[in-house]
Amino acid sequence: MFSLKRETVVVGLVALVCLGGAARGGLIVRFDTPERTVGLGEVFTIDILADIGDPLVGWGVDLSFDPSILSPIGPPAIGPSWLPASAPDGDGLAGLAFPDSVSGAGVLLASVTFSGVTLGETDLMLSTTPGDLTEGFALDPTGFAQPIFESARVYVVPEPATGLLCAIVLSIIGLGRRRNW
């Protein structure tokens, strides 16, 4: 008949537990708004939210954007359900749940404040770096959730007053040219 070695059974069980931990309830990590338009020089805050199916005991992410368009203002503020955790990559986007795990819809992970420094647009994208043990979404009691990350886009445009001033100047220049013709 069929016989299995004890090592094969143990490896199979470990793989099943690890894969089972990754395949549990859904996890969607998103921004509070998928698109935002801000004025040049405007300071604004974006919230990073999560819809957490299975309870988490900790999380860590990377946030990428075009630094020539946006400049972060200070460290991120970690949400009230989490204790700020050290992130060796220096972005400060990590939290631990203590003493209880966290789940639910629209859970605030962190708030990040930016200033629009140049006209243009940039995507905000969240990710985890494979092999970085301080990133990911640790499940309670074991395993890691496989998140779905949703991105956002920020448009930096001239301030309304600046746009109005430009329109007035262009109108005056246009009127002056008509008179000279």
C-alpha positions in Angstrom: 0.0 0.0 0.0 0.9 3.7 0.3 3.2 4.9 3.1 4.5 8.3 3.9 7.6 9.2 5.8 7.0 11.3 8.9 9.1 14.2 7.5 6.9 14.3 4.4 3.8 14.5 6.6 5.3 17.3 8.7 6.4 19.3 5.7 2.9 18.9 4.2 1.2 20.1 7.4 3.5 23.1 7.7 2.8 24.0 4.1 -0.9 23.6 4.7 -0.9 25.8 7.8 1.2 28.5 6.0 -1.0 28.5 2.9 -4.1 28.3 4.9 -3.0 31.4 6.8 -2.5 33.3 3.5 -5.8 32.2 2.1 -8.1 33.3 4.9 -10.5 36.3 4.9 -9.9 39.2 2.5 -7.7 42.2 3.1 -8.0 45.4 1.0 -5.7 48.3 1.7 -6.7 51.6 0.1 -6.6 55.4 0.4 -9.5 57.4 1.7 -10.1 58.8 -1.9 -8.9 57.3 -5.2 -8.3 60.8 -6.7 -7.5 64.2 -5.2 -6.7 67.6 -6.7 -4.7 70.0 -4.6 -3.3 73.4 -5.2 0.4 74.1 -5.6 1.9 74.6 -2.1 -1.3 73.2 -0.5 -0.8 71.0 2.6 -3.2 68.0 2.7 -3.5 64.6 4.5 -4.3 61.3 3.0 -5.6 58.4 5.1 -4.5 54.8 4.5 -7.4 52.5 5.3 -7.9 48.7 5.4 -10.9 46.4 5.2 -9.7 43.6 7.4 -11.4 40.2 7.3 -9.3 38.1 9.6 -7.9 39.8 12.7 -4.4 41.4 12.4 -1.7 41.8 15.1 0.6 44.0 13.0 1.3 45.5 9.6 4.0 47.3 7.7 3.9 48.8 4.2 5.9 51.0 1.8 4.4 54.1 0.2 5.7 55.2 -3.2 5.0 58.5 -5.1 6.9 61.0 -7.2 8.9 63.1 -4.8 9.3 65.9 -7.4 5.4 66.4 -7.2 4.7 65.7 -3.5 6.8 66.2 -0.4 5.9 64.5 2.9 5.4 66.8 5.9 6.6 65.1 9.1 6.2 61.4 10.0 2.9 59.6 9.4 0.3 59.4 12.1 -0.4 55.8 12.9 -4.2 55.0 13.4 -5.7 54.8 16.9 -6.1 51.0 16.8 -2.3 50.5 16.5 0.9 51.2 18.3 3.6 52.8 16.1 6.3 50.3 15.2 9.8 50.8 14.1 10.3 50.4 10.4 14.0 50.1 9.3 13.2 51.6 5.9 12.5 54.9 7.8 9.1 55.7 6.4 7.3 55.0 9.7 4.5 53.0 8.1 4.1 50.1 10.6 1.8 49.3 13.5 1.2 46.7 16.1 -2.1 45.8 17.8 -1.7 45.4 21.5 -3.2 43.7 23.5 -6.0 42.8 21.1 -6.0 42.1 17.4 -7.8 44.3 14.9 -10.4 43.6 12.2 -13.3 45.5 10.5 -14.1 47.8 7.6 -12.4 51.1 7.0 -9.8 50.6 9.8 -7.4 53.6 9.8 -3.8 52.3 9.4 -2.1 55.7 9.1 -2.5 59.3 7.9 0.3 60.9 5.8 0.6 64.6 5.3 2.0 66.1 2.0 2.6 69.4 0.3 2.2 69.8 -3.5 5.6 71.1 -4.6 5.4 71.0 -8.4 2.5 71.0 -10.9 1.8 67.6 -12.2 0.3 64.2 -11.2 1.5 61.2 -9.3 0.2 57.8 -8.2 0.3 56.8 -4.6 1.0 53.1 -4.4 1.3 50.8 -1.4 3.4 47.6 -1.4 5.4 45.2 0.7 9.0 44.3 0.0 9.6 40.5 -0.2 12.0 39.5 2.4 11.5 42.5 4.6 10.3 41.0 7.8 8.9 44.3 9.1 6.4 44.5 6.2 3.3 42.6 5.6 0.1 41.9 7.5 0.5 39.5 10.4 -2.6 37.5 11.2 -3.8 36.5 14.7 -2.7 33.8 15.7 -0.4 32.9 12.8 0.3 33.5 9.2 0.2 36.5 6.8 -2.7 37.9 4.9 -2.4 38.5 1.2 -3.5 42.1 0.7 -5.1 43.7 -2.3 -3.6 47.2 -2.7 -5.6 49.9 -4.3 -3.7 53.0 -5.6 -4.7 56.7 -5.6 -3.7 59.6 -7.9 -3.0 63.2 -6.8 -3.1 66.1 -9.2 -1.2 69.3 -8.2 -2.7 72.3 -10.0 -2.1 76.1 -9.8 -3.9 77.7 -6.9 -7.2 79.3 -7.9 -5.9 82.8 -7.2 -2.8 82.1 -9.2 -4.9 80.8 -12.1 -7.1 83.9 -11.9 -4.0 86.2 -11.9 -2.6 84.4 -14.9 -5.9 84.8 -16.8 -6.0 88.5 -16.0 -2.4 89.0 -17.1 -3.0 87.1 -20.3 -6.1 89.1 -21.0 -4.2 92.4 -20.5 -1.4 91.3 -22.8 -4.0 90.3 -25.4 -5.8 93.6 -25.2 -2.5 95.5 -25.5 -1.6 93.6 -28.6 -4.9 94.3 -30.2 -4.5 98.0 -29.7 -1.1 98.0 -31.3 -2.3 96.3 -34.5 
